[in-house]
Each structure stands twice: as structure tokens, then as C-alpha cells.
Amino acid sequence: MNAPVSETLDATVRRSYATLLGYLASRAGGDLAAAEDALSEALLAAVKQWPGQGIPDKPEGWLLAVARRRLTDEQRRHATRERLSDAMQHAFESAEELAESGDGFPDERMKLLFVCAHPAIDEALRTPLMLQVVLGLDAQAIASAFLVAPAAMAQRLVRAKAKIKAAAIPFEVPERHNWDERLSFVLDAIYAAFTRGWQSSRDDETGRDMASEAIRLGEVAATLVPDEPEALGLLSLMLHCHARRSARMDATGRYVPLDAQDPAGWDHPMIDRAEALLRKAAEVGRPGRFQIEAAIQSAHAQCVVTGRVEWPVVAALYELLATFTPAIGARIGHAIASARAFGAERGLALLESLPEERLRDHQPYWAARGHLLAEAGLTSDARAAYERAIGLCDDQAVRAYLWERLRGL
């Protein structure tokens, strides 16, 4: 495959895969697996045909047309129950015309998210399923995030998609009174995708796209439920973090930790919007995990005004966060903030209280431990912790930063 075709196809997949998949699945009776197969065949056809025929003016429209034909042919080969109705056929043709015209077609990703969060799906698989079908992560990346073998995760995801078809789960955003049991999983998946994208390197275009897409989905969620404080809190949190993304690396590509960043490099209008969203969420009077995490980021942002971070406030917020989520990251954050506020010994004591079985391969824990041991003057132990953190780190810039800290001992 020549370079222009490869670049165009890669960009199209990053930009529109989930949107195309959502539209196909919604017009195929919610058969997610069939829609995935049809879209995969369309992508394979593009790899074979575009080098000889040329890149189409509307790549999304081309892919949609081919995938729609594959779905139509497949369903016509099956029983009457599974054939496309005239109305469904018309919907496909209308979508194809819209995509070809450049006017766009309905974005069904929120419907996909709510389908994957249906109570019929195993609770442990809802977020992984959303990460794969809506946000494009492969089974290996998802398995790594959830500490599961890739083959096992792939099998579970296949079974979950079969469950969607077997249970005839409606492909729709449910009525508001049915949101409560699904919304938290939808927000979790959006944040997981944002985190993965935000943490990617500056050269990782796919990661940047994923972070931006997660913010767009967060905007949609906040619009759908403007009175839901956690949706507002999530959007505030993502905007606070994204506003500082360009400051995470210096001009040479070196990693810059938050407390060493130059606030002049932050996106201040984005921070202002994040602050407004957080205030709106707080007015509801129903705190939650994402609101507290956004408040922690807000406390860091206040250094623009005050010239310092109020670490006792940050430590108190992390302590409150730990009552809303079992995430080990919240407790590590509490330890670091407590060390800044009350001394390294306090932070180390909190790290020592964490369950050992969850820390063996947890890179942020070993990096935090190395920092606090170094501050406490325990150089030998700090060196061992840094070495462990470096061995577990897959981010080149962060690894280089940790090497610098290690050599500085």
C-alpha cells in the first residue's frame, strides 16, 4: 500500500471509525458484530482498490457504501427474519448520500456507549467493550489496562457482542429514568479513553485524536444531561488536564512534571471554561468522583493567581476522593500531596499503608515512592524504587525524566 493511501486510510479510521460503526450497527438492528465485520471488509477493500483506482474524494462515504453492500448481501443470504427491510435499506442509502455529499451523517456513538452499558452486559465488561467498539482500543491495550491476558479479553469481548445481539438490546439512548445504572459506566469509558490519549507522546497522533474525541463525547454527555453534576465534572476534569497538555514537554521533548510547568504555557480560556463547569456542578450539591478530581486540578490551576499550590487543600481533596473510588491512583495522589503539605515522612507512611498485591507492577507507585524516599534522604531505597519505576515505564519521555532523577541521587 503506497504512502498517500496508507496515510489517508489511517486518518479516516482515526477520525470516523466509531462514527461509521455506530451508524452501521444502528441500521443493522443493533448487530454490532455484523457491523464490525462489514466495516472491516470495507477497509480491506480500500487497501486493495485505492492504490489502483485512486483515493476517493469522500473516503467515509466510500467505506460506508462498501460496508452497507456487505451488510445487505449478508443479511439477504439469511432467513427472512434477518433481511433488511425496505425502510432499513432506505436508511442505508440516505446515509450513503449524506456521506458522499460531505454534509455528514448522524453520530451514533452515544447510542453505542449506552448499548455497551446495558444491564444485560456483564458489569466487568461494559467499560472494556466501550473502549473497543466506540473508542478504538484493541484487545491487547484493553487487557493491559485491566490486568487480563489479551486472549482472554478478546474472547470476553466477542461474547459480550454476541450478548447484545441475543438479548436484542435496543440501539438507542434510553429514556432519562433508565440512565442511572448506565451513565457511570459511560463516563468511566470516556475518561479511560481520554487518559490514554492525554498520556500519549506528542508524536502520537492517534493518542491526541483519542483525547480530543473523548472530550467531544464528554461534551455530548454534558449536553444530554445538563443537570447531572458528574457529567459536568468529567468535562471540567478533561478540560483542566487538556489545557496543560502542551506544557507537559519542553521544546526538546523532555517531560515536565506538573509542579515544574510554566503556567504561561497553559490554555487559560480552556481553564476558565473548566472552572465554570465545575462551579455549575457544585451548585447541584451532589459531589462525586469526577467533580472531586476536577477540584484537585482546579487547585493546581489556582497557582496562576496565587503563585503557589495549596497542598493541604489538595491533600484533603485526595482523601475525600478515596471515599468515592477504590482506584489506587487516588491514594497515591493523597500520599504525594500529603508529603508536599506535611513532609515526606507523612507521604511515605501513607504509601506503606497501601495493599502490596496491587503495587508490584504499578509504575506510578514506584515513581512516587522514589520521589518521597529521595526527599527523605533515603538514597539507597530511592534508587531501588526509581529503577523499578523505570523498568515498568513505557513512556520514553517519562523514563528519561526518571533516569535524570536517579542520576541526580
C-alpha angles and dihedrals in degrees: 000000000000121000099254091051092046093048093047093047093047091050092047092051092049092047104039115011096104092042092052092044092050093050094047093047093049090053093044096062093266093299096152096176092052091049091050091050092049093049091047089053090049091053090049089050090052091052089053101039109033096067090059102030098038131246111298119241090238107036094178091052091050093050092046092051093051094044091048090053091049091051092046093049093047095049092046088058091059134069123299090259090065100041120113113258121228089255092053092047089052090050091055093048092048091051090050091052091049093050092047092049092053093236091116129231134248115297106230098178095111088054088052091052093052092046090054090048094053115133089240089068118083106264092229091056101047098087095040090050092051091048091055105040101032105028102031105239115151123234093256094056091046092048090053092051092050096039093242130131110264094234092051092048092049091052092048092051091051090051091048091054090049088052091056090056096041093049091047090227108195113250097229146095100265126234114281094253089061095052101086098078093046107034096075091056091048091052092046091054093048091051093046090054092047092050093051092049096043093051093052121107123267089253094054103098092177090056093050090049091050093053091049092047090050090054090050090052089048088054090052092049092049090050093050092051107023090166094055107101095198092057089051091045092052092051090047091050094050093047092049091053095041091051088066099042097104090052093057090084129040125223091278094051096257117148115251117199118225097256091053098047123114106240089211087075094058124100099248098185088054090050090050090054091048090052092050091051091049092051090050091050092049091054089067090063096220108113122200144167099281094045091053092047089050089050089054090053089046090055089055091048091055090074086081087068103030101030092232143064116245096227097182088058092048091048091051091050092051090050089053091046091057089063090059101043136029090213111137089218091069091057093046089051089051090053094050094046091047090052091053091048103038108013139282093277091063091051093048091051090055091049090050090056093061120105109267095214091065096048107054095096100016105121098194090057094055092045091051091046091052092051094049095043089052091051090050090053094246093135100168094050090044091054092053092048093049091049090052091048092049091051091053096044120102096178109094095205094048091046090054090050091052090049088055091052091048093050089047090064 
